Amino acid sequence: AHRAADDGSLLNLGELGDEEEVLRTAQLEGKQCFVNEKGATMAALTWLTTHPANADSSDVASAFLMEVMRYGNRVTQGTVYQYMCTSDKDAKILLYLRHELHGLRGHIYDRQQTTEVNFTKMTPHSRSSYQAGMRLLEFIKMFMDGHNLAMQDVLRTQPFREADIDIINMAVELFILQGDSGKPHRMEDAEVELLCLSMALLAEACQGPCPGNQEAIAASAGFFNAANKILLTNFHPRVNTGLRAEAKEMCFVLLAAILEGRKDHYIEKRFAEETLPLTFEICRGNLGKIYRSANALVQGPAGESPKAKQQIEDARHVMSSMNSCSVDLMTIYDKMRINGAFYKKLSQLYADRRAREGIAKDFIDRDVCKVEVSWEGRVEVLSFPNTREFNFFSPKAKAEFLETVDLRTAGK
């Protein structure tokens, strides 16, 4: 994760308070394992499968399970996985998730019907339904948190049952309903936030990677259309500036996730069939405009009013999101090199824009770095954001680093 510093440059949050963050995570993991060892995880699972889905106690049980699985605790996730595979004979956990997703789909559809012609503010009831939906998507995401392959797969297919209960497919359909079937420009904050969580859930389902989920999502009719629509949508100014940026960011994260770590070219082929190079070049140009606008606000005179301070904070959030978008966009570009015609068109569109704008390179070329990594017998190109410390390295310091770094192993 990254955010903009006071001077507009980007900071890596992972480098800020690393020791404290590691300590907090270790303490949480210890508590998670302790309550799991005492049987609390099993008790919550049993409660969830023996009480009505709409009961308040079910919400409490799911909230508890979410916390014990948070940050990908493999011990507690393992307890849940074993329960689902062996103890939950009637698939009540999966049926509970399916029931809740079905209800959320109905709420989204009803909201879209309300805004079919004109924008209408959400009612308190609708907003409450969306907030419950956010908790549901976060709960499902926690099953797979930390790229748990066994959990990623079991939410799509259950070989130990006669028929699958495909939670991943339902999540894809939910995303398509939000992005392709709906009208993103008529959304308000709660709707965009739910959309971001839908994309985060699907990205988590793919990362690691999980080939089965990548293929299932890429094969879903309407998935790429929904993603293209979100990338090109100008969300209404009523939506929080940071959320608008986050929606673009999460869409790029999701598209990069379905391309991650593939040993074949199936996803690249689907990508080329279902998306246009022009979409990504338009996005690339827009990212630069948004970044420059936000940076100008951060670098400008600092206002003292609460509104001015909030605008600066929003601008920093936007810069962070644009930086993340840029990294994932470059990841997509590198993955799509395998498709010659698609990549050639991308390169030509970029060259044409640079000629029109009279620039040698855009902010993505300046601020995104790449490194080749040997991974499972193949070379992977990884993109990452340039750090502000890099700008202070002298040519001598860079040369000394290259002379002393150990490049003898394949891992480098």
VOGUKE-703951 format. One record per residue (C-alpha): residue in three letters; x, y, z. Coordinates in Angstrom, 1 decimal. Layout:
<nodes>
+-----+--------+--------+--------+
:  aa :      x :      y :      z :
+-----+--------+--------+--------+
: ALA :      X :      Y :      Z :
...
+-----+--------+--------+--------+
</nodes>
This chain:
<nodes>
+-----+--------+--------+--------+
:  aa :      x :      y :      z :
+-----+--------+--------+--------+
: ALA :    0.0 :    0.0 :    0.0 :
: HIS :    1.2 :    3.5 :   -0.7 :
: ARG :    0.1 :    7.1 :    0.1 :
: ALA :    1.4 :   10.5 :   -0.9 :
: ALA :    3.7 :   12.4 :    1.4 :
: ASP :    3.3 :   16.0 :    2.2 :
: ASP :    5.5 :   17.0 :   -0.8 :
: GLY :    3.4 :   14.9 :   -3.2 :
: SER :    5.9 :   12.0 :   -3.5 :
: LEU :    4.8 :    8.5 :   -2.8 :
: LEU :    5.6 :    6.6 :    0.4 :
: ASN :    5.5 :    2.9 :    0.9 :
: LEU :    3.4 :    2.3 :    3.9 :
: GLY :    5.1 :   -1.1 :    4.4 :
: GLU :    8.3 :    0.9 :    5.3 :
: LEU :    6.5 :    3.0 :    7.9 :
: GLY :    6.5 :    1.4 :   11.3 :
: ASP :    7.3 :   -2.1 :   10.1 :
: GLU :    8.3 :   -3.4 :   13.5 :
: GLU :    5.1 :   -2.2 :   15.1 :
: GLU :    3.0 :   -3.6 :   12.3 :
: VAL :    4.7 :   -7.0 :   12.5 :
: LEU :    4.2 :   -7.0 :   16.3 :
: ARG :    0.5 :   -6.1 :   16.0 :
: THR :    0.0 :   -8.8 :   13.4 :
: ALA :    1.8 :  -11.4 :   15.5 :
: GLN :   -0.3 :  -10.5 :   18.6 :
: LEU :   -3.5 :  -10.8 :   16.6 :
: GLU :   -2.4 :  -14.1 :   15.2 :
: GLY :   -1.6 :  -15.4 :   18.7 :
: LYS :   -5.1 :  -14.4 :   19.9 :
: GLN :   -6.7 :  -16.0 :   16.8 :
: CYS :   -4.9 :  -19.2 :   17.4 :
: PHE :   -5.7 :  -19.2 :   21.1 :
: VAL :   -9.5 :  -18.8 :   20.7 :
: ASN :   -9.4 :  -21.4 :   17.9 :
: GLU :   -7.6 :  -23.9 :   20.1 :
: LYS :  -10.3 :  -23.4 :   22.8 :
: GLY :  -13.0 :  -24.3 :   20.2 :
: ALA :  -14.4 :  -20.9 :   19.6 :
: THR :  -14.1 :  -21.2 :   15.8 :
: MET :  -15.9 :  -24.5 :   15.8 :
: ALA :  -18.6 :  -23.1 :   18.1 :
: ALA :  -19.2 :  -20.1 :   15.7 :
: LEU :  -19.4 :  -22.5 :   12.7 :
: THR :  -21.9 :  -24.7 :   14.5 :
: TRP :  -23.9 :  -21.7 :   15.5 :
: LEU :  -24.0 :  -20.4 :   11.9 :
: THR :  -25.2 :  -23.7 :   10.5 :
: THR :  -27.9 :  -24.3 :   13.2 :
: HIS :  -29.6 :  -20.9 :   13.3 :
: PRO :  -31.6 :  -19.0 :   10.7 :
: ALA :  -29.5 :  -17.0 :    8.3 :
: ASN :  -31.4 :  -13.8 :    9.1 :
: ALA :  -30.9 :  -14.0 :   12.8 :
: ASP :  -28.9 :  -11.4 :   14.6 :
: SER :  -26.8 :  -14.2 :   16.2 :
: SER :  -25.8 :  -15.3 :   12.7 :
: ASP :  -24.4 :  -11.9 :   12.1 :
: VAL :  -22.4 :  -12.1 :   15.3 :
: ALA :  -21.1 :  -15.6 :   14.4 :
: SER :  -20.0 :  -14.4 :   10.9 :
: ALA :  -18.3 :  -11.3 :   12.4 :
: PHE :  -16.4 :  -13.5 :   14.8 :
: LEU :  -15.3 :  -15.9 :   12.0 :
: MET :  -14.2 :  -12.9 :    9.9 :
: GLU :  -11.9 :  -11.7 :   12.7 :
: VAL :  -10.3 :  -15.1 :   13.4 :
: MET :   -9.5 :  -15.6 :    9.7 :
: ARG :   -8.3 :  -12.0 :    9.1 :
: TYR :   -4.8 :  -11.5 :    7.6 :
: GLY :   -4.9 :  -15.1 :    6.3 :
: ASN :   -4.4 :  -17.0 :    9.5 :
: ARG :   -3.8 :  -20.5 :    8.1 :
: VAL :   -4.6 :  -22.2 :   11.4 :
: THR :   -8.1 :  -20.8 :   11.7 :
: GLN :   -8.7 :  -21.0 :    8.0 :
: GLY :   -7.7 :  -24.6 :    8.2 :
: THR :  -10.3 :  -25.2 :   10.9 :
: VAL :  -13.0 :  -23.7 :    8.8 :
: TYR :  -11.9 :  -25.6 :    5.7 :
: GLN :  -11.9 :  -28.9 :    7.5 :
: TYR :  -15.4 :  -28.2 :    8.9 :
: MET :  -16.7 :  -27.4 :    5.5 :
: CYS :  -15.2 :  -30.6 :    4.0 :
: THR :  -15.9 :  -33.1 :    6.7 :
: SER :  -18.3 :  -31.9 :    9.4 :
: ASP :  -20.7 :  -29.8 :    7.4 :
: LYS :  -22.5 :  -32.7 :    5.7 :
: ASP :  -25.4 :  -30.6 :    4.4 :
: ALA :  -23.1 :  -27.7 :    3.1 :
: LYS :  -24.8 :  -25.2 :    5.4 :
: ILE :  -21.9 :  -22.8 :    5.4 :
: LEU :  -22.0 :  -22.6 :    1.6 :
: LEU :  -25.7 :  -22.5 :    1.5 :
: TYR :  -25.7 :  -19.6 :    4.0 :
: LEU :  -23.3 :  -17.7 :    1.8 :
: ARG :  -25.4 :  -18.4 :   -1.3 :
: HIS :  -28.6 :  -17.3 :    0.5 :
: GLU :  -26.9 :  -14.0 :    1.6 :
: LEU :  -25.5 :  -13.3 :   -1.9 :
: HIS :  -28.9 :  -14.0 :   -3.4 :
: GLY :  -30.5 :  -11.5 :   -1.1 :
: LEU :  -27.8 :   -8.9 :   -1.8 :
: ARG :  -28.3 :   -9.4 :   -5.5 :
: GLY :  -32.0 :   -8.5 :   -5.0 :
: HIS :  -31.1 :   -5.3 :   -3.1 :
: ILE :  -28.8 :   -4.2 :   -5.9 :
: TYR :  -31.4 :   -4.9 :   -8.6 :
: ASP :  -34.1 :   -3.0 :   -6.7 :
: ARG :  -31.7 :    0.0 :   -6.3 :
: GLN :  -30.9 :   -0.1 :  -10.0 :
: GLN :  -34.6 :   -0.1 :  -10.9 :
: THR :  -35.0 :    3.0 :   -8.7 :
: THR :  -32.3 :    4.9 :  -10.6 :
: GLU :  -33.2 :    3.6 :  -14.1 :
: VAL :  -34.3 :    7.0 :  -15.3 :
: ASN :  -32.9 :    9.5 :  -12.9 :
: PHE :  -30.6 :    9.5 :   -9.9 :
: THR :  -32.5 :    9.1 :   -6.6 :
: LYS :  -30.9 :    9.1 :   -3.1 :
: MET :  -30.8 :    5.8 :   -1.3 :
: THR :  -33.4 :    5.2 :    1.4 :
: PRO :  -32.2 :    4.4 :    4.9 :
: HIS :  -33.4 :    0.8 :    4.3 :
: SER :  -31.4 :    0.5 :    1.0 :
: ARG :  -28.3 :    2.0 :    2.6 :
: SER :  -28.6 :   -0.5 :    5.5 :
: SER :  -28.9 :   -3.4 :    3.0 :
: TYR :  -25.7 :   -2.2 :    1.2 :
: GLN :  -23.8 :   -2.0 :    4.5 :
: ALA :  -24.8 :   -5.5 :    5.3 :
: GLY :  -23.7 :   -6.5 :    1.8 :
: MET :  -20.3 :   -5.0 :    2.4 :
: ARG :  -19.9 :   -7.1 :    5.6 :
: LEU :  -20.9 :  -10.2 :    3.6 :
: LEU :  -18.4 :   -9.6 :    0.9 :
: GLU :  -15.7 :   -8.9 :    3.4 :
: PHE :  -16.6 :  -12.1 :    5.2 :
: ILE :  -16.3 :  -14.2 :    2.1 :
: LYS :  -13.0 :  -12.6 :    1.2 :
: MET :  -11.6 :  -13.6 :    4.7 :
: PHE :  -12.1 :  -17.3 :    3.8 :
: MET :   -9.4 :  -16.8 :    1.1 :
: ASP :   -7.4 :  -14.0 :    2.7 :
: GLY :   -3.6 :  -14.5 :    2.2 :
: HIS :   -4.3 :  -16.3 :   -1.1 :
: ASN :   -5.3 :  -19.6 :    0.6 :
: LEU :   -5.5 :  -21.9 :   -2.5 :
: ALA :   -7.6 :  -24.6 :   -0.8 :
: MET :  -10.2 :  -22.1 :    0.3 :
: GLN :  -10.1 :  -20.4 :   -3.1 :
: ASP :  -11.0 :  -23.7 :   -4.8 :
: VAL :  -13.5 :  -24.9 :   -2.3 :
: LEU :  -15.6 :  -21.8 :   -2.7 :
: ARG :  -15.9 :  -22.7 :   -6.4 :
: THR :  -16.1 :  -26.5 :   -6.5 :
: GLN :  -16.6 :  -29.2 :   -3.9 :
: PRO :  -15.4 :  -32.6 :   -5.3 :
: PHE :  -16.6 :  -34.3 :   -2.1 :
: ARG :  -20.2 :  -33.4 :   -2.9 :
: GLU :  -22.6 :  -34.5 :   -5.7 :
: ALA :  -23.2 :  -31.0 :   -6.9 :
: ASP :  -21.1 :  -27.8 :   -6.5 :
: ILE :  -22.3 :  -24.7 :   -4.7 :
: ASP :  -20.3 :  -22.1 :   -6.7 :
: ILE :  -19.9 :  -19.0 :   -4.5 :
: ILE :  -17.2 :  -17.6 :   -6.9 :
: ASN :  -19.6 :  -17.6 :   -9.8 :
: MET :  -22.2 :  -15.9 :   -7.7 :
: ALA :  -19.7 :  -13.2 :   -6.8 :
: VAL :  -18.9 :  -12.7 :  -10.5 :
: GLU :  -22.6 :  -12.4 :  -11.4 :
: LEU :  -22.9 :   -9.8 :   -8.6 :
: PHE :  -19.9 :   -7.8 :  -10.1 :
: ILE :  -21.4 :   -8.0 :  -13.6 :
: LEU :  -24.8 :   -6.8 :  -12.3 :
: GLN :  -23.1 :   -3.8 :  -10.6 :
: GLY :  -20.8 :   -2.9 :  -13.5 :
: ASP :  -22.3 :   -4.0 :  -16.8 :
: SER :  -26.1 :   -4.1 :  -16.1 :
: GLY :  -26.1 :   -1.1 :  -13.9 :
: LYS :  -25.4 :    2.6 :  -14.5 :
: PRO :  -22.2 :    3.4 :  -12.6 :
: HIS :  -22.6 :    7.1 :  -13.2 :
: ARG :  -25.8 :    7.1 :  -11.1 :
: MET :  -24.2 :    5.5 :   -8.1 :
: GLU :  -23.5 :    7.1 :   -4.8 :
: ASP :  -20.8 :    6.3 :   -2.2 :
: ALA :  -22.3 :    3.1 :   -0.7 :
: GLU :  -22.8 :    1.6 :   -4.2 :
: VAL :  -19.2 :    2.4 :   -5.3 :
: GLU :  -17.9 :    1.0 :   -2.0 :
: LEU :  -19.8 :   -2.2 :   -2.5 :
: LEU :  -18.5 :   -2.4 :   -6.1 :
: CYS :  -14.9 :   -2.0 :   -4.8 :
: LEU :  -15.4 :   -4.8 :   -2.4 :
: SER :  -16.8 :   -7.0 :   -5.1 :
: MET :  -13.7 :   -6.5 :   -7.2 :
: ALA :  -11.4 :   -7.0 :   -4.1 :
: LEU :  -13.2 :  -10.3 :   -3.4 :
: LEU :  -12.7 :  -11.6 :   -7.0 :
: ALA :   -9.0 :  -10.4 :   -7.0 :
: GLU :   -8.4 :  -12.3 :   -3.8 :
: ALA :  -10.0 :  -15.4 :   -5.4 :
: CYS :   -7.5 :  -15.2 :   -8.2 :
: GLN :   -4.2 :  -14.1 :   -6.5 :
: GLY :   -1.6 :  -16.6 :   -5.5 :
: PRO :   -2.5 :  -17.6 :   -8.2 :
: CYS :   -5.6 :  -19.8 :   -8.3 :
: PRO :   -5.8 :  -21.1 :  -11.9 :
: GLY :   -9.3 :  -22.5 :  -11.5 :
: ASN :  -10.8 :  -19.2 :  -10.3 :
: GLN :   -8.9 :  -17.2 :  -12.9 :
: GLU :  -10.3 :  -19.4 :  -15.7 :
: ALA :  -13.8 :  -19.4 :  -14.3 :
: ILE :  -13.9 :  -15.6 :  -14.0 :
: ALA :  -12.3 :  -14.9 :  -17.4 :
: ALA :  -14.8 :  -17.3 :  -19.0 :
: SER :  -17.9 :  -15.6 :  -17.5 :
: ALA :  -20.0 :  -13.9 :  -20.1 :
: GLY :  -20.1 :  -10.2 :  -19.2 :
: PHE :  -17.1 :  -10.0 :  -17.0 :
: PHE :  -14.8 :   -8.1 :  -19.3 :
: ASN :  -17.7 :   -5.8 :  -20.4 :
: ALA :  -18.3 :   -4.9 :  -16.8 :
: ALA :  -14.6 :   -4.2 :  -16.2 :
: ASN :  -14.3 :   -2.1 :  -19.4 :
: LYS :  -17.4 :   -0.1 :  -18.4 :
: ILE :  -15.9 :    0.6 :  -14.9 :
: LEU :  -12.6 :    1.7 :  -16.4 :
: LEU :  -14.2 :    4.1 :  -18.8 :
: THR :  -17.0 :    5.4 :  -16.5 :
: ASN :  -16.8 :    8.9 :  -15.1 :
: PHE :  -18.4 :    8.5 :  -11.7 :
: HIS :  -20.6 :   11.5 :  -10.6 :
: PRO :  -18.9 :   14.2 :   -8.5 :
: ARG :  -21.4 :   13.2 :   -5.7 :
: VAL :  -19.2 :   10.2 :   -5.1 :
: ASN :  -16.2 :   10.8 :   -2.8 :
: THR :  -13.1 :   11.6 :   -4.8 :
: GLY :  -11.1 :    8.8 :   -3.1 :
: LEU :  -13.8 :    6.2 :   -3.8 :
: ARG :  -13.9 :    7.2 :   -7.5 :
: ALA :  -10.1 :    6.6 :   -7.7 :
: GLU :  -10.4 :    3.4 :   -5.6 :
: ALA :  -12.9 :    1.9 :   -8.1 :
: LYS :  -10.4 :    2.4 :  -11.0 :
: GLU :   -7.6 :    1.0 :   -8.8 :
: MET :   -9.5 :   -2.1 :   -7.8 :
: CYS :  -10.5 :   -2.8 :  -11.4 :
: PHE :   -6.9 :   -2.8 :  -12.5 :
: VAL :   -6.0 :   -5.0 :   -9.5 :
: LEU :   -8.7 :   -7.5 :  -10.5 :
: LEU :   -7.6 :   -7.6 :  -14.2 :
: ALA :   -3.9 :   -8.0 :  -13.2 :
: ALA :   -5.0 :  -10.8 :  -10.8 :
: ILE :   -6.6 :  -12.9 :  -13.5 :
: LEU :   -3.4 :  -12.7 :  -15.5 :
: GLU :   -1.1 :  -13.5 :  -12.5 :
: GLY :    1.3 :  -16.4 :  -12.7 :
: ARG :   -0.2 :  -18.2 :  -15.7 :
: LYS :    1.7 :  -21.1 :  -17.2 :
: ASP :   -0.4 :  -21.1 :  -20.4 :
: HIS :   -1.9 :  -18.3 :  -22.5 :
: TYR :   -5.6 :  -19.0 :  -22.1 :
: ILE :   -6.3 :  -15.8 :  -20.1 :
: GLU :   -4.2 :  -13.6 :  -22.4 :
: LYS :   -6.2 :  -14.9 :  -25.3 :
: ARG :   -9.6 :  -14.2 :  -23.6 :
: PHE :   -8.3 :  -10.8 :  -22.6 :
: ALA :   -7.4 :   -9.9 :  -26.2 :
: GLU :  -10.8 :  -11.2 :  -27.4 :
: GLU :  -12.9 :   -9.3 :  -24.9 :
: THR :  -11.0 :   -6.0 :  -24.5 :
: LEU :   -9.8 :   -3.2 :  -26.7 :
: PRO :   -6.2 :   -1.8 :  -26.6 :
: LEU :   -7.9 :    1.7 :  -26.9 :
: THR :   -9.6 :    1.2 :  -23.5 :
: PHE :   -6.2 :    0.9 :  -21.7 :
: GLU :   -4.6 :    3.7 :  -23.6 :
: ILE :   -7.6 :    6.0 :  -22.7 :
: CYS :   -7.2 :    4.9 :  -19.1 :
: ARG :   -3.4 :    5.5 :  -19.3 :
: GLY :   -3.9 :    9.1 :  -20.5 :
: ASN :   -6.7 :    9.7 :  -17.9 :
: LEU :   -4.5 :    8.4 :  -15.1 :
: GLY :   -1.8 :   11.0 :  -15.9 :
: LYS :   -4.4 :   13.9 :  -16.0 :
: ILE :   -5.9 :   12.8 :  -12.6 :
: TYR :   -2.5 :   12.4 :  -11.1 :
: ARG :   -1.3 :   15.9 :  -12.2 :
: SER :   -4.5 :   17.5 :  -11.0 :
: ALA :   -4.2 :   15.9 :   -7.6 :
: ASN :   -0.5 :   16.6 :   -7.3 :
: ALA :   -1.2 :   20.3 :   -8.1 :
: LEU :   -3.7 :   20.5 :   -5.3 :
: VAL :   -1.3 :   18.8 :   -2.8 :
: GLN :    1.6 :   21.1 :   -3.9 :
: GLY :   -0.6 :   24.3 :   -3.8 :
: PRO :   -1.3 :   26.7 :   -1.0 :
: ALA :   -2.5 :   24.8 :    2.1 :
: GLY :   -5.9 :   25.9 :    3.3 :
: GLU :   -6.8 :   25.9 :    7.0 :
: SER :  -10.5 :   25.2 :    6.8 :
: PRO :  -11.7 :   21.6 :    7.4 :
: LYS :  -13.0 :   21.4 :    3.8 :
: ALA :   -9.6 :   22.5 :    2.4 :
: LYS :   -7.7 :   19.9 :    4.6 :
: GLN :  -10.1 :   17.2 :    3.5 :
: GLN :   -9.5 :   18.1 :   -0.2 :
: ILE :   -5.8 :   17.7 :    0.4 :
: GLU :   -6.3 :   14.4 :    2.1 :
: ASP :   -8.5 :   13.2 :   -0.8 :
: ALA :   -6.0 :   14.3 :   -3.3 :
: ARG :   -3.3 :   12.3 :   -1.6 :
: HIS :   -5.6 :    9.3 :   -1.6 :
: VAL :   -6.2 :    9.8 :   -5.3 :
: MET :   -2.4 :   10.0 :   -6.0 :
: SER :   -1.9 :    6.8 :   -4.1 :
: SER :   -4.7 :    5.1 :   -6.1 :
: MET :   -3.3 :    6.4 :   -9.4 :
: ASN :    0.1 :    5.1 :   -8.6 :
: SER :   -1.4 :    1.6 :   -7.8 :
: CYS :   -3.4 :    1.8 :  -11.1 :
: SER :   -0.2 :    2.5 :  -12.9 :
: VAL :    1.7 :   -0.4 :  -11.5 :
: ASP :   -1.2 :   -2.8 :  -12.3 :
: LEU :   -1.6 :   -1.3 :  -15.8 :
: MET :    2.1 :   -2.0 :  -16.5 :
: THR :    1.6 :   -5.5 :  -15.2 :
: ILE :   -1.2 :   -6.0 :  -17.7 :
: TYR :    0.9 :   -4.5 :  -20.5 :
: ASP :    3.8 :   -6.9 :  -19.7 :
: LYS :    1.5 :   -9.9 :  -19.5 :
: MET :   -0.1 :   -9.0 :  -22.9 :
: ARG :    3.3 :   -8.9 :  -24.7 :
: ILE :    2.6 :  -12.5 :  -25.5 :
: ASN :   -0.2 :  -11.4 :  -27.8 :
: GLY :    1.7 :   -9.6 :  -30.5 :
: ALA :   -1.2 :   -7.8 :  -32.3 :
: PHE :   -2.7 :   -6.6 :  -29.0 :
: TYR :    0.6 :   -5.3 :  -27.6 :
: LYS :    1.6 :   -3.7 :  -30.9 :
: LYS :   -1.6 :   -1.7 :  -31.0 :
: LEU :   -1.1 :   -0.6 :  -27.4 :
: SER :    2.4 :    0.6 :  -28.2 :
: GLN :    1.3 :    2.5 :  -31.3 :
: LEU :   -1.6 :    4.2 :  -29.4 :
: TYR :    0.9 :    5.3 :  -26.7 :
: ALA :    3.3 :    6.6 :  -29.3 :
: ASP :    0.6 :    8.5 :  -31.0 :
: ARG :   -0.5 :   10.2 :  -27.8 :
: ARG :    3.0 :   11.2 :  -26.9 :
: ALA :    3.4 :   12.8 :  -30.3 :
: ARG :    0.1 :   14.7 :  -29.9 :
: GLU :    1.0 :   15.9 :  -26.4 :
: GLY :    4.7 :   16.5 :  -27.2 :
: ILE :    6.1 :   14.4 :  -24.4 :
: ALA :    9.0 :   11.9 :  -24.3 :
: LYS :    7.3 :    9.8 :  -21.6 :
: ASP :    4.4 :   10.0 :  -19.3 :
: PHE :    4.3 :    9.8 :  -15.5 :
: ILE :    3.8 :    6.0 :  -15.6 :
: ASP :    7.1 :    5.6 :  -17.4 :
: ARG :    8.8 :    7.9 :  -14.9 :
: ASP :    7.3 :    6.5 :  -11.7 :
: VAL :    6.9 :    2.7 :  -12.4 :
: CYS :    9.9 :    0.5 :  -12.3 :
: LYS :   10.3 :   -3.1 :  -13.4 :
: VAL :   12.4 :   -6.1 :  -12.3 :
: GLU :   12.7 :   -9.6 :  -13.7 :
: VAL :   12.3 :  -12.4 :  -11.2 :
: SER :   13.0 :  -16.1 :  -11.7 :
: TRP :    9.8 :  -17.8 :  -10.6 :
: GLU :    9.1 :  -21.6 :  -10.9 :
: GLY :   11.3 :  -22.0 :  -13.9 :
: ARG :   10.2 :  -18.9 :  -15.8 :
: VAL :   11.0 :  -15.3 :  -15.8 :
: GLU :    8.3 :  -13.0 :  -14.4 :
: VAL :    8.4 :   -9.2 :  -15.0 :
: LEU :    7.2 :   -7.4 :  -11.8 :
: SER :    6.2 :   -3.7 :  -11.7 :
: PHE :    6.6 :   -1.6 :   -8.6 :
: PRO :    6.4 :    2.1 :   -7.8 :
: ASN :    9.5 :    4.2 :   -7.8 :
: THR :   10.4 :    5.4 :   -4.3 :
: ARG :   11.3 :    8.9 :   -3.5 :
: GLU :   14.6 :    7.7 :   -2.0 :
: PHE :   15.7 :    6.6 :   -5.5 :
: ASN :   15.8 :   10.2 :   -6.6 :
: PHE :   18.5 :   11.0 :   -4.1 :
: PHE :   20.8 :    8.2 :   -5.2 :
: SER :   23.9 :    9.6 :   -7.0 :
: PRO :   25.2 :    7.9 :  -10.1 :
: LYS :   28.1 :    6.7 :   -8.0 :
: ALA :   25.8 :    5.1 :   -5.3 :
: LYS :   23.9 :    3.3 :   -8.0 :
: ALA :   27.1 :    2.0 :   -9.6 :
: GLU :   28.4 :    0.8 :   -6.2 :
: PHE :   25.1 :   -1.0 :   -5.6 :
: LEU :   25.3 :   -2.8 :   -8.9 :
: GLU :   28.9 :   -3.8 :   -8.2 :
: THR :   28.2 :   -5.3 :   -4.8 :
: VAL :   24.7 :   -6.8 :   -5.2 :
: ASP :   24.8 :  -10.6 :   -5.3 :
: LEU :   23.6 :  -11.8 :   -8.7 :
: ARG :   25.0 :  -15.3 :   -8.6 :
: THR :   21.8 :  -17.1 :   -7.9 :
: ALA :   18.8 :  -17.6 :  -10.2 :
: GLY :   16.6 :  -15.8 :   -7.7 :
: LYS :   18.7 :  -12.5 :   -7.9 :
+-----+--------+--------+--------+
</nodes>
